[in-house]
Amino acid sequence: MSQDNRQPGVDPGDLDEETLLDELEHLHDTRHATFRHGSDDALDAHDRRTRELETEYLRRHPNREVDPARTRSGARGDR
């Protein structure tokens, strides 16, 4: 893999809530195409940025609402 010389994105801690959510949505929307067709460098950058933004979201929302249907027991129908 070659070294990525591009500037990193804005520090996620500096993003307002709306921008953070917009950035996360964009990354999630582009994940499949990047995984299937992006270069190794593009995939590494995508992984890094997704990790940074998701980590910031979880830092801000440690008690976020979890849909019971999105848990293992909920997906199996155990209630």
C-alpha positions as CSV (number, residue, x, y, z in Angstrom):
1,M,0.0,0.0,0.0
2,S,1.2,3.5,-0.8
3,Q,1.3,6.3,1.7
4,D,-1.8,8.6,1.6
5,N,-0.5,12.2,1.5
6,R,-3.9,13.8,1.6
7,Q,-4.8,16.0,4.5
8,P,-7.0,14.3,7.1
9,G,-10.6,15.4,7.5
10,V,-11.7,17.9,10.1
11,D,-11.3,16.6,13.7
12,P,-14.6,14.9,14.5
13,G,-14.6,16.6,17.9
14,D,-14.8,20.0,16.1
15,L,-17.9,19.1,14.1
16,D,-21.3,20.2,15.2
17,E,-23.9,17.5,15.6
18,E,-25.6,17.9,12.3
19,T,-22.3,17.9,10.3
20,L,-21.1,14.8,12.2
21,L,-24.4,13.0,11.3
22,D,-24.1,14.1,7.7
23,E,-20.5,12.9,7.5
24,L,-21.4,9.5,9.0
25,E,-24.4,9.1,6.6
26,H,-22.2,9.9,3.6
27,L,-19.6,7.4,4.7
28,H,-22.2,4.7,5.3
29,D,-23.7,5.5,1.9
30,T,-20.4,5.1,0.1
31,R,-19.1,2.1,2.0
32,H,-20.1,-0.6,-0.5
33,A,-18.7,1.1,-3.5
34,T,-15.4,1.9,-1.7
35,F,-15.1,-1.7,-0.5
36,R,-15.9,-3.2,-3.9
37,H,-14.1,-0.8,-6.2
38,G,-11.7,1.5,-4.2
39,S,-8.0,1.2,-4.1
40,D,-6.3,-0.2,-0.9
41,D,-5.5,3.4,0.0
42,A,-9.1,4.5,-0.5
43,L,-10.4,1.7,1.7
44,D,-7.8,2.4,4.4
45,A,-8.8,6.1,4.4
46,H,-12.5,5.2,4.5
47,D,-12.0,2.8,7.4
48,R,-9.9,5.3,9.3
49,R,-12.5,8.1,8.8
50,T,-15.4,5.9,9.6
51,R,-13.7,4.8,12.8
52,E,-12.9,8.4,13.8
53,L,-16.5,9.6,13.2
54,E,-18.2,6.6,14.8
55,T,-15.9,6.9,17.9
56,E,-16.9,10.6,18.2
57,Y,-20.6,9.8,17.9
58,L,-20.3,7.1,20.6
59,R,-18.4,9.5,22.8
60,R,-21.2,12.1,22.5
61,H,-24.0,9.5,22.9
62,P,-22.8,6.8,25.3
63,N,-26.4,5.9,26.2
64,R,-27.8,6.0,22.7
65,E,-31.1,4.2,22.2
66,V,-30.7,0.6,21.1
67,D,-33.5,-1.0,19.2
68,P,-34.2,-4.4,20.8
69,A,-34.8,-5.9,17.4
70,R,-31.1,-5.1,16.6
71,T,-29.7,-7.2,19.4
72,R,-29.0,-10.9,19.1
73,S,-31.9,-11.9,21.3
74,G,-34.2,-9.5,19.5
75,A,-33.2,-10.8,16.1
76,R,-33.9,-14.4,17.2
77,G,-37.3,-13.4,18.6
78,D,-36.3,-14.0,22.2
79,R,-38.2,-11.5,24.3
